[in-house]
Amino acid sequence: MLLAQLQVFHAILKHGSFTHAGEYLHLSQPAVSSSIKRLEEELGVELFHRFGKQVQLTEAGKVFERHVSRLLAS
């Protein structure tokens, strides 16, 4: 797990979509999607429910969010 993946995850939460997170991070939407896909594969869980351009955290995503928020706040 890379710090960049955690930052992408956090940006999606903050900005509400993969596209807006990419704009904020100066990444393409496919780069954001790829980063999250690799993170989900590494963790073995789905972090987001995807509804077109909208996303919602899964239960595993909510747990992961708490850990990421603490890590990035440090």
Contacts in CASP RR format, 6 or more apart in sequence:
PFRMAT RR
TARGET T0000
AUTHOR 0000-0000-0000
METHOD contacts of the structure
MODEL  1
MLLAQLQVFHAILKHGSFTHAGEYLHLSQPAVSSSIKRLEEELGVELFHR
FGKQVQLTEAGKVFERHVSRLLAS
1 39 0 8 1.000
1 42 0 8 1.000
1 43 0 8 1.000
4 35 0 8 1.000
5 35 0 8 1.000
5 36 0 8 1.000
5 38 0 8 1.000
5 39 0 8 1.000
6 68 0 8 1.000
6 71 0 8 1.000
6 72 0 8 1.000
7 25 0 8 1.000
7 72 0 8 1.000
8 21 0 8 1.000
8 22 0 8 1.000
8 25 0 8 1.000
8 27 0 8 1.000
8 32 0 8 1.000
8 35 0 8 1.000
8 36 0 8 1.000
8 39 0 8 1.000
9 36 0 8 1.000
9 39 0 8 1.000
9 47 0 8 1.000
9 64 0 8 1.000
9 65 0 8 1.000
9 68 0 8 1.000
10 68 0 8 1.000
10 69 0 8 1.000
10 72 0 8 1.000
11 21 0 8 1.000
11 22 0 8 1.000
11 24 0 8 1.000
11 25 0 8 1.000
11 32 0 8 1.000
12 18 0 8 1.000
12 21 0 8 1.000
12 32 0 8 1.000
12 36 0 8 1.000
12 48 0 8 1.000
12 55 0 8 1.000
13 57 0 8 1.000
13 65 0 8 1.000
14 21 0 8 1.000
14 24 0 8 1.000
15 21 0 8 1.000
15 22 0 8 1.000
15 23 0 8 1.000
15 24 0 8 1.000
16 54 0 8 1.000
16 55 0 8 1.000
17 53 0 8 1.000
17 54 0 8 1.000
17 55 0 8 1.000
18 29 0 8 1.000
18 32 0 8 1.000
18 33 0 8 1.000
18 36 0 8 1.000
18 53 0 8 1.000
18 55 0 8 1.000
19 29 0 8 1.000
19 32 0 8 1.000
19 53 0 8 1.000
21 27 0 8 1.000
21 32 0 8 1.000
22 28 0 8 1.000
22 29 0 8 1.000
22 31 0 8 1.000
22 32 0 8 1.000
25 32 0 8 1.000
27 35 0 8 1.000
36 47 0 8 1.000
36 48 0 8 1.000
39 47 0 8 1.000
40 46 0 8 1.000
40 47 0 8 1.000
43 60 0 8 1.000
43 64 0 8 1.000
45 58 0 8 1.000
45 60 0 8 1.000
45 61 0 8 1.000
45 64 0 8 1.000
46 58 0 8 1.000
46 60 0 8 1.000
47 57 0 8 1.000
47 58 0 8 1.000
47 60 0 8 1.000
47 61 0 8 1.000
47 64 0 8 1.000
48 55 0 8 1.000
48 56 0 8 1.000
48 57 0 8 1.000
48 58 0 8 1.000
48 61 0 8 1.000
49 55 0 8 1.000
49 56 0 8 1.000
49 57 0 8 1.000
49 58 0 8 1.000
57 65 0 8 1.000
END
